[in-house]
C-alpha cells in the first residue's frame, strides 16, 4: 500500500494461515482490511467516495496484492486519484470492475454485520449480491443491468403520473425488467438453497447442536411458483398493479424488494432473537459463505475479521478458529488478543499497527 488513508507506505508478507493485526483504535488496522476487501470486490465497505481513500495532501494512492491461486499467480492493482480509479491485472490495464471481481474472493465479518440480522432487507440483499457476484461474473452483469432498467422504469412511472409520458411506453420496460429480474431472482433462490444446509450446520456447530437455523428466500412476487414460471408471475404482477405503481411513482415488485427469512428454532431471529443468538446467526451465515464459495470455485476465499473477537464469547471464538486454522487464510484485527495455546507458532503471524505503520512482530 502507498498513500492509502493513513498508511503512507508498507509491504506485508502475510501468512497463508492466520494473520493477527494488533493496535489501538484509529491506528490503521481496518484500513488494511479495507484495502484487501477493495481488491476483491472493487468497492469499499466503509465509503462510496474513492477520494476518501487517498492520504491527505497526496494526489494518488496504490493498493496491490500478489495472489497465489491453485492454477495461477496474479498481481492485482488499484490506483486512485481524485477523479478516477485504475485497475491493473498482471500490469495490464482494465476498465471494468467486473474484470477485477472474482480474482480475489473475500468474506468480511465485522461488528456491523449484526445488521444482517437486525437491519432492513437491503443488508441481506447486499450480502447475497456480493457473495454471488464474486463467484459469478454473469450475475454481477445481470444485477447492474437490472438496476439500470429499474431506474429508467421508475423515472417513467413518475413521468406518467405527472402526465409527462405515455402509459404505453411501460410495456417495453416491463419486458426488460421481467427478463432480467427473473434471472436475478432464480439465481438467488438457487444460492439460498445451497446456503440453507451450510448455515444450519454452522449454527449447530457454534451452539453445540442447541440451535437450528432455517433460511428462506422471501420473494416480493405474489406467488413464487416454480422457477420456470417466475417471468410469467412477475409480468402478471406488474400488469395487475399498474395503477398503484403509477400513483406511487416506483416499482413495487422485483428482486430489489426481496429479503431473507431467518428463523432459529422456528422463531424469527430478526424480531425475537437475543443479541447473542443474532450474533451467532451472523457468524453462521459467514461460515456458510466460506463453504459456498469453496464449493463454487474450488478454493476458500480470504477471511477478514474486523474487531469481531471482542464481540464473541470464548466458545464462538474457539469454534471460529477451529474452522479456519490451516484451511483458510484469515486476517484478524484486534486491540488485544490472547492467542490460544492450541495454535502452532509457525501457523500464524502477528503485526503491530501504530499511526499507519505496520510492523511484523
ABEGO torsion letter per residue (X at the ends): XBGBEABABBBBBBBABBBBBBEBBGAGAAAAAAAAAAAAAGBBAABABAAAABBBGBABBBBBBBBBBAABBBBBBBBBBAABBBBBBGGBBBABAAAABGABBBBBBBAAAAAAAABBAAAAAAAAAAAAAAABAAAAAAAAAAAAAAAAAAAAAAAAAAGABBAAAAAAAAAAAAAAAAAAAAAAAAAAAAAAAAAAAAAAAAAGGABBBBBBBBBABABAEBAAAAAAAAAAAAAAAAAAAAAAGBBABEAAABBBBBBBGGBBAAAABBAAAAAAAAAAAAAAAAAAAAAAAGBBBBBBBBGAAAABBAAAAAAAAAAABGABBBBBBBABBBBBAABBAAABBBBBBBGGBBBBX
